[in-house]
Amino acid sequence: MKYYSYENFKNDVNILISQLKNSNIEAIIAIARGGLTLSHSVAEGLKIRDVQSIRTELYDSTCKRSNISIFGKCELKPYKRVLVLDDIADSGETLQTIMSNLKKDFPHIEFISATLFYKKTSIYKPNIWINEAKEWIDFFWESDYK
């Protein structure tokens, strides 16, 4: 297990913001819960007010469920480019499902996916990722407040 500190997070978010600053992103979708902290931080850096969320459940603690559950809808009709953020593309099932649903519901929008971590065994590769995950990541927001 690898601990991912706030300092690591802050550095990686600044890298992500610099990669996205000229991308004309109009809104952000956070995949809850893992993408919430990231989305808020990136939204501040890119000066984006419209941050929406879709809640998913694929893991119970460190145990993966057999099926993904998705809750919530986004209102994106006026936009052309939307950023979808999550903390990690682990199995990739969450991102693959969310991206597929979004493209089906909003075919006129270009969706860009980004994560802090990407496992090469993931079935979905985000458009942008910062770190390769080789073990379970213990994010500061999951452990520092217990």
MDAnalysis code that builds the backbone (N, CA, C; Angstrom):
import MDAnalysis as mda
import numpy as np

u = mda.Universe.empty(438, n_residues=146, atom_resindex=np.repeat(np.arange(146), 3), trajectory=True)
u.add_TopologyAttr("name", ["N", "CA", "C"] * 146)
u.add_TopologyAttr("resid", np.arange(1, 147))
u.add_TopologyAttr("resname", ["MET", "LYS", "TYR", "TYR", "SER", "TYR", "GLU", "ASN", "PHE", "LYS", "ASN", "ASP", "VAL", "ASN", "ILE", "LEU", "ILE", "SER", "GLN", "LEU", "LYS", "ASN", "SER", "ASN", "ILE", "GLU", "ALA", "ILE", "ILE", "ALA", "ILE", "ALA", "ARG", "GLY", "GLY", "LEU", "THR", "LEU", "SER", "HIS", "SER", "VAL", "ALA", "GLU", "GLY", "LEU", "LYS", "ILE", "ARG", "ASP", "VAL", "GLN", "SER", "ILE", "ARG", "THR", "GLU", "LEU", "TYR", "ASP", "SER", "THR", "CYS", "LYS", "ARG", "SER", "ASN", "ILE", "SER", "ILE", "PHE", "GLY", "LYS", "CYS", "GLU", "LEU", "LYS", "PRO", "TYR", "LYS", "ARG", "VAL", "LEU", "VAL", "LEU", "ASP", "ASP", "ILE", "ALA", "ASP", "SER", "GLY", "GLU", "THR", "LEU", "GLN", "THR", "ILE", "MET", "SER", "ASN", "LEU", "LYS", "LYS", "ASP", "PHE", "PRO", "HIS", "ILE", "GLU", "PHE", "ILE", "SER", "ALA", "THR", "LEU", "PHE", "TYR", "LYS", "LYS", "THR", "SER", "ILE", "TYR", "LYS", "PRO", "ASN", "ILE", "TRP", "ILE", "ASN", "GLU", "ALA", "LYS", "GLU", "TRP", "ILE", "ASP", "PHE", "PHE", "TRP", "GLU", "SER", "ASP", "TYR", "LYS"])
u.atoms.positions = np.array([
    [0.844, -1.174, 0.000],
    [0.000, 0.000, 0.000],
    [0.892, 1.241, 0.000],
    [0.531, 2.210, -0.829],
    [1.314, 3.449, -0.939],
    [0.474, 4.608, -0.413],
    [1.026, 5.361, 0.540],
    [0.350, 6.541, 1.066],
    [0.560, 7.711, 0.113],
    [-0.523, 8.384, -0.208],
    [-0.500, 9.541, -1.096],
    [-0.862, 10.770, -0.269],
    [0.125, 11.612, -0.013],
    [-0.011, 12.745, 0.902],
    [-0.621, 13.970, 0.215],
    [-0.998, 14.938, 1.049],
    [-1.500, 16.200, 0.524],
    [-0.435, 16.894, -0.329],
    [0.808, 16.850, 0.086],
    [1.890, 17.477, -0.692],
    [2.006, 16.856, -2.077],
    [1.924, 15.513, -2.156],
    [1.937, 14.844, -3.463],
    [0.745, 15.304, -4.300],
    [-0.416, 15.349, -3.665],
    [-1.652, 15.759, -4.323],
    [-1.525, 17.182, -4.879],
    [-1.064, 18.102, -4.049],
    [-0.934, 19.501, -4.465],
    [-0.007, 19.620, -5.678],
    [1.110, 18.933, -5.654],
    [2.044, 18.965, -6.785],
    [1.406, 18.391, -8.045],
    [0.719, 17.259, -7.895],
    [0.092, 16.617, -9.057],
    [-1.057, 17.441, -9.618],
    [-1.834, 18.070, -8.751],
    [-2.932, 18.928, -9.219],
    [-2.367, 20.099, -10.014],
    [-1.277, 20.680, -9.557],
    [-0.673, 21.783, -10.310],
    [-0.162, 21.327, -11.674],
    [0.362, 20.121, -11.743],
    [0.776, 19.560, -13.042],
    [-0.443, 19.396, -13.943],
    [-1.515, 18.842, -13.391],
    [-2.745, 18.628, -14.166],
    [-3.322, 19.960, -14.650],
    [-3.369, 20.942, -13.778],
    [-3.880, 22.263, -14.154],
    [-3.046, 22.853, -15.288],
    [-1.735, 22.722, -15.213],
    [-0.887, 23.273, -16.282],
    [-1.125, 22.558, -17.609],
    [-1.437, 21.264, -17.565],
    [-1.726, 20.518, -18.787],
    [-3.082, 20.886, -19.385],
    [-3.999, 21.347, -18.539],
    [-5.362, 21.636, -18.984],
    [-5.656, 23.117, -19.216],
    [-4.743, 24.006, -18.848],
    [-5.070, 25.430, -18.808],
    [-5.486, 26.029, -20.148],
    [-5.074, 25.482, -21.254],
    [-5.468, 26.011, -22.565],
    [-6.429, 25.088, -23.306],
    [-7.147, 24.261, -22.572],
    [-7.991, 23.246, -23.206],
    [-9.453, 23.644, -23.366],
    [-9.812, 24.855, -22.973],
    [-11.186, 25.357, -23.128],
    [-12.237, 24.480, -22.446],
    [-11.913, 23.964, -21.298],
    [-12.857, 23.174, -20.500],
    [-13.932, 24.126, -19.977],
    [-15.202, 23.741, -20.116],
    [-16.310, 24.588, -19.689],
    [-16.964, 24.118, -18.391],
    [-16.840, 22.833, -18.089],
    [-17.437, 22.278, -16.874],
    [-16.630, 21.054, -16.464],
    [-16.819, 20.673, -15.207],
    [-16.126, 19.502, -14.662],
    [-17.159, 18.559, -14.058],
    [-16.969, 17.273, -14.315],
    [-17.764, 16.240, -13.648],
    [-16.828, 15.483, -12.728],
    [-17.180, 15.468, -11.458],
    [-16.436, 14.692, -10.464],
    [-17.094, 13.327, -10.336],
    [-16.295, 12.284, -10.384],
    [-16.816, 10.955, -10.080],
    [-16.654, 10.771, -8.577],
    [-17.790, 10.740, -7.898],
    [-17.795, 10.669, -6.435],
    [-17.678, 9.222, -5.968],
    [-16.877, 9.073, -4.972],
    [-16.310, 10.095, -4.129],
    [-14.871, 10.420, -4.480],
    [-14.161, 9.519, -5.102],
    [-12.732, 9.712, -5.336],
    [-12.360, 10.962, -6.103],
    [-13.211, 11.424, -7.001],
    [-12.894, 12.590, -7.810],
    [-13.321, 13.915, -7.226],
    [-13.962, 13.909, -6.054],
    [-14.479, 15.162, -5.500],
    [-13.386, 16.135, -5.081],
    [-12.426, 15.679, -4.306],
    [-11.340, 16.550, -3.848],
    [-10.543, 17.065, -5.042],
    [-10.258, 16.180, -5.964],
    [-9.526, 16.548, -7.176],
    [-10.300, 17.576, -7.998],
    [-11.587, 17.364, -8.182],
    [-12.397, 18.267, -9.006],
    [-12.471, 19.666, -8.426],
    [-12.652, 19.744, -7.134],
    [-12.703, 21.055, -6.490],
    [-11.383, 21.794, -6.717],
    [-10.284, 21.103, -6.510],
    [-8.962, 21.720, -6.647],
    [-8.689, 22.157, -8.089],
    [-8.998, 21.303, -9.042],
    [-8.782, 21.638, -10.456],
    [-9.700, 22.781, -10.871],
    [-10.929, 22.781, -10.405],
    [-11.870, 23.856, -10.727],
    [-11.345, 25.206, -10.243],
    [-10.770, 25.225, -9.054],
    [-10.181, 26.467, -8.544],
    [-9.038, 26.920, -9.448],
    [-8.169, 25.992, -9.820],
    [-7.014, 26.333, -10.653],
    [-7.379, 26.776, -12.049],
    [-8.459, 26.213, -12.603],
    [-8.893, 26.573, -13.955],
    [-9.981, 27.643, -13.956],
    [-10.395, 28.066, -12.763],
    [-11.450, 29.078, -12.610],
    [-12.758, 28.634, -13.280],
    [-13.156, 27.415, -13.000],
    [-14.405, 26.859, -13.532],
    [-15.417, 26.784, -12.399],
    [-16.578, 27.373, -12.605],
    [-17.622, 27.385, -11.562],
    [-18.495, 26.132, -11.605],
    [-18.750, 25.612, -12.802],
    [-19.694, 24.495, -12.925],
    [-18.992, 23.170, -12.673],
    [-19.135, 22.685, -11.449],
    [-18.617, 21.378, -11.064],
    [-19.818, 20.525, -10.663],
    [-20.029, 19.451, -11.392],
    [-21.143, 18.545, -11.131],
    [-20.568, 17.205, -10.706],
    [-21.425, 16.310, -10.235],
    [-20.909, 15.012, -9.808],
    [-21.854, 13.884, -10.177],
    [-21.248, 12.744, -10.357],
    [-21.949, 11.478, -10.533],
    [-21.370, 10.540, -9.487],
    [-22.237, 9.941, -8.689],
    [-21.761, 9.026, -7.651],
    [-21.781, 7.600, -8.184],
    [-20.699, 6.906, -7.923],
    [-20.606, 5.498, -8.316],
    [-20.215, 4.666, -7.111],
    [-20.550, 3.412, -7.180],
    [-20.114, 2.463, -6.156],
    [-19.645, 1.201, -6.862],
    [-18.332, 0.946, -6.732],
    [-17.744, -0.271, -7.269],
    [-16.949, -1.008, -6.204],
    [-16.510, -0.252, -5.187],
    [-15.722, -0.845, -4.106],
    [-16.403, -0.627, -2.765],
    [-16.315, -1.608, -1.909],
    [-16.656, -1.487, -0.498],
    [-15.342, -1.653, 0.237],
    [-14.809, -0.535, 0.746],
    [-13.471, -0.515, 1.331],
    [-12.490, -0.926, 0.239],
    [-11.811, -2.067, 0.386],
    [-10.880, -2.522, -0.655],
    [-11.440, -3.705, -1.438],
    [-12.705, -4.067, -1.201],
    [-13.339, -5.200, -1.906],
    [-14.151, -4.692, -3.094],
    [-13.870, -5.243, -4.265],
    [-14.562, -4.848, -5.482],
    [-15.890, -5.587, -5.579],
    [-16.953, -4.866, -5.898],
    [-18.276, -5.451, -6.106],
    [-18.335, -6.128, -7.472],
    [-19.361, -6.916, -7.683],
    [-19.521, -7.576, -8.981],
    [-20.095, -6.620, -10.028],
    [-20.871, -5.607, -9.594],
    [-21.468, -4.649, -10.528],
    [-21.285, -3.224, -10.027],
    [-21.196, -2.299, -10.971],
    [-21.090, -0.886, -10.622],
    [-22.494, -0.286, -10.507],
    [-22.681, 0.568, -9.524],
    [-23.926, 1.314, -9.368],
    [-23.630, 2.776, -9.658],
    [-24.542, 3.441, -10.407],
    [-24.372, 4.838, -10.780],
    [-25.592, 5.624, -10.309],
    [-25.318, 6.784, -9.682],
    [-26.381, 7.631, -9.156],
    [-26.169, 9.062, -9.624],
    [-27.222, 9.689, -10.140],
    [-27.170, 11.098, -10.507],
    [-27.024, 11.328, -11.990],
    [-27.477, 12.484, -12.402],
    [-27.379, 12.933, -13.797],
    [-26.788, 14.334, -13.818],
    [-26.176, 14.673, -14.928],
    [-25.591, 16.004, -15.079],
    [-26.381, 16.793, -16.118],
    [-26.352, 18.114, -15.989],
    [-26.960, 19.013, -16.957],
    [-25.827, 19.694, -17.723],
    [-25.622, 19.259, -18.968],
    [-24.456, 19.702, -19.739],
    [-24.797, 20.275, -21.106],
    [-26.063, 20.459, -21.402],
    [-26.477, 20.841, -22.753],
    [-25.742, 22.032, -23.364],
    [-25.425, 23.078, -22.602],
    [-24.789, 24.226, -23.275],
    [-23.293, 24.048, -23.575],
    [-22.686, 22.961, -23.152],
    [-21.229, 22.857, -23.222],
    [-20.729, 22.074, -24.433],
    [-19.457, 22.363, -24.785],
    [-18.790, 21.652, -25.877],
    [-17.653, 20.766, -25.377],
    [-16.982, 21.182, -24.259],
    [-15.848, 20.422, -23.716],
    [-16.003, 20.302, -22.205],
    [-16.026, 19.061, -21.739],
    [-16.242, 18.792, -20.316],
    [-15.154, 17.848, -19.826],
    [-14.630, 18.148, -18.658],
    [-13.590, 17.348, -18.026],
    [-14.229, 16.398, -17.011],
    [-13.860, 15.134, -17.074],
    [-14.338, 14.120, -16.129],
    [-13.144, 13.697, -15.280],
    [-13.277, 13.859, -13.961],
    [-12.157, 13.596, -13.059],
    [-12.462, 12.500, -12.050],
    [-11.472, 11.636, -11.851],
    [-11.529, 10.623, -10.796],
    [-10.124, 10.481, -10.231],
    [-10.035, 9.888, -9.058],
    [-8.722, 9.767, -8.433],
    [-7.843, 8.728, -9.118],
    [-8.457, 7.608, -9.555],
    [-7.654, 6.522, -10.114],
    [-8.445, 5.723, -11.149],
    [-7.764, 5.295, -12.188],
    [-8.310, 4.298, -13.104],
    [-7.680, 2.979, -12.667],
    [-8.366, 2.274, -11.791],
    [-7.857, 1.029, -11.210],
    [-8.255, -0.134, -12.119],
    [-9.457, -0.627, -11.968],
    [-9.939, -1.630, -12.915],
    [-10.344, -0.954, -14.220],
    [-10.736, 0.313, -14.123],
    [-11.178, 1.075, -15.286],
    [-12.672, 0.967, -15.545],
    [-13.354, 0.106, -14.805],
    [-14.782, -0.115, -15.037],
    [-15.605, 1.133, -14.785],
    [-15.285, 1.864, -13.726],
    [-16.032, 3.078, -13.412],
    [-15.909, 4.084, -14.544],
    [-14.694, 4.420, -14.922],
    [-14.493, 5.409, -15.979],
    [-15.064, 4.946, -17.316],
    [-14.870, 3.695, -17.646],
    [-15.398, 3.198, -18.915],
    [-16.923, 3.325, -18.948],
    [-17.585, 2.962, -17.864],
    [-19.040, 3.044, -17.793],
    [-19.513, 4.490, -17.840],
    [-18.898, 5.343, -17.029],
    [-19.285, 6.754, -16.987],
    [-19.059, 7.424, -18.338],
    [-17.895, 7.227, -18.933],
    [-17.591, 7.871, -20.209],
    [-18.543, 7.388, -21.302],
    [-18.840, 6.115, -21.311],
    [-19.775, 5.566, -22.294],
    [-21.172, 6.173, -22.130],
    [-21.633, 6.254, -20.887],
    [-22.957, 6.841, -20.624],
    [-23.000, 8.314, -21.008],
    [-21.959, 9.061, -20.666],
    [-21.929, 10.488, -20.990],
    [-21.927, 10.713, -22.500],
    [-21.134, 9.946, -23.221],
    [-21.074, 10.106, -24.684],
    [-22.404, 9.751, -25.337],
    [-23.100, 8.773, -24.763],
    [-24.412, 8.380, -25.277],
    [-25.444, 9.476, -24.987],
    [-25.425, 10.028, -23.778],
    [-26.398, 11.044, -23.376],
    [-26.121, 12.418, -23.980],
    [-24.851, 12.720, -24.256],
    [-24.459, 14.041, -24.761],
    [-23.490, 13.885, -25.936],
    [-23.978, 13.398, -27.084],
    [-23.072, 13.122, -28.214],
    [-22.394, 14.366, -28.791],
    [-22.910, 15.545, -28.511],
    [-22.344, 16.794, -29.037],
    [-21.165, 17.303, -28.208],
    [-20.891, 16.668, -27.068],
    [-19.847, 17.149, -26.164],
    [-18.582, 16.309, -26.307],
    [-17.453, 16.988, -26.274],
    [-16.165, 16.292, -26.193],
    [-15.832, 16.122, -24.704],
    [-15.709, 14.890, -24.261],
    [-15.372, 14.594, -22.874],
    [-13.897, 14.235, -22.782],
    [-13.224, 14.837, -21.822],
    [-11.814, 14.559, -21.562],
    [-11.736, 13.955, -20.169],
    [-11.110, 12.802, -20.057],
    [-10.987, 12.153, -18.751],
    [-9.572, 12.346, -18.208],
    [-9.497, 12.510, -16.880],
    [-8.193, 12.670, -16.242],
    [-8.233, 12.051, -14.852],
    [-7.108, 11.464, -14.461],
    [-6.970, 10.857, -13.141],
    [-5.598, 11.188, -12.569],
    [-5.502, 11.050, -11.270],
    [-4.198, 11.185, -10.618],
    [-3.354, 9.937, -10.845],
    [-4.017, 8.766, -10.853],
    [-3.327, 7.488, -11.012],
    [-3.995, 6.651, -12.090],
    [-3.175, 5.839, -12.745],
    [-3.633, 4.909, -13.783],
    [-2.872, 3.601, -13.625],
    [-3.614, 2.495, -13.565],
    [-3.001, 1.163, -13.559],
    [-2.997, 0.653, -14.989],
    [-1.882, 0.159, -15.431],
    [-1.774, -0.310, -16.814],
    [-2.671, -1.507, -17.108],
    [-3.196, -2.156, -16.063],
    [-4.132, -3.266, -16.258],
    [-5.575, -2.782, -16.394],
    [-5.801, -1.483, -16.267],
    [-7.133, -0.898, -16.374],
    [-7.707, -1.129, -17.770],
    [-9.011, -1.369, -17.835],
    [-9.662, -1.545, -19.141],
    [-9.946, -0.199, -19.814],
    [-9.755, 0.880, -19.070],
    [-9.961, 2.221, -19.613],
    [-8.722, 3.066, -19.320],
    [-8.193, 3.693, -20.345],
    [-7.038, 4.579, -20.175],
    [-7.523, 6.021, -20.271],
    [-7.374, 6.799, -19.198],
    [-7.797, 8.197, -19.240],
    [-7.007, 8.978, -20.282],
    [-7.601, 10.052, -20.776],
    [-6.889, 10.923, -21.713],
    [-5.635, 11.491, -21.068],
    [-5.747, 11.828, -19.776],
    [-4.616, 12.378, -19.024],
    [-4.520, 11.645, -17.693],
    [-3.322, 11.240, -17.340],
    [-3.077, 10.666, -16.016],
    [-1.703, 11.120, -15.572],
    [-1.516, 11.214, -14.260],
    [-0.278, 11.790, -13.735],
    [0.708, 10.719, -13.261],
    [0.220, 9.715, -12.530],
    [1.092, 8.685, -11.948],
    [0.630, 7.286, -12.339],
    [1.584, 6.390, -12.486],
    [1.228, 4.980, -12.672],
    [1.069, 4.338, -11.292],
    [-0.030, 3.634, -11.104],
    [-0.271, 2.923, -9.841],
    [0.197, 1.484, -9.991],
    [1.067, 1.076, -9.079],
    [1.565, -0.298, -9.097],
    [1.113, -1.074, -7.868],
    [0.442, -0.369, -6.952],
    [-0.078, -0.985, -5.731],
    [-1.291, -0.186, -5.287],
    [-1.948, -0.647, -4.216],
    [-3.111, 0.056, -3.690],
    [-2.668, 1.430, -3.187],
    [-3.434, 2.484, -3.532],
    [-3.110, 3.840, -3.115],
    [-3.980, 4.206, -1.914],
    [-3.340, 4.652, -0.856],
    [-4.018, 5.127, 0.344],
    [-4.010, 6.653, 0.284],
    [-5.087, 7.244, -0.258],
    [-5.174, 8.682, -0.427],
    [-5.320, 9.374, 0.922],
    [-4.705, 10.554, 1.055],
    [-4.752, 11.272, 2.334],
    [-6.185, 11.526, 2.778],
    [-7.099, 11.762, 1.833],
    [-8.488, 12.052, 2.211],
    [-9.221, 10.803, 2.697],
    [-8.651, 9.637, 2.461],
    [-9.252, 8.390, 2.949],
    [-8.719, 7.994, 4.315],
    [-7.548, 8.472, 4.673],
    [-6.936, 8.001, 5.928],
    [-6.650, 9.084, 6.954],
    [-6.424, 10.317, 6.535],
    [-5.997, 11.351, 7.477],
    [-7.110, 11.859, 8.378],
    [-8.345, 11.567, 8.083],
    [-9.456, 12.119, 8.851],
    [-10.216, 11.068, 9.656],
    [-9.625, 9.909, 9.797],
    [-10.280, 8.835, 10.573],
    [-9.931, 8.960, 12.035],
])
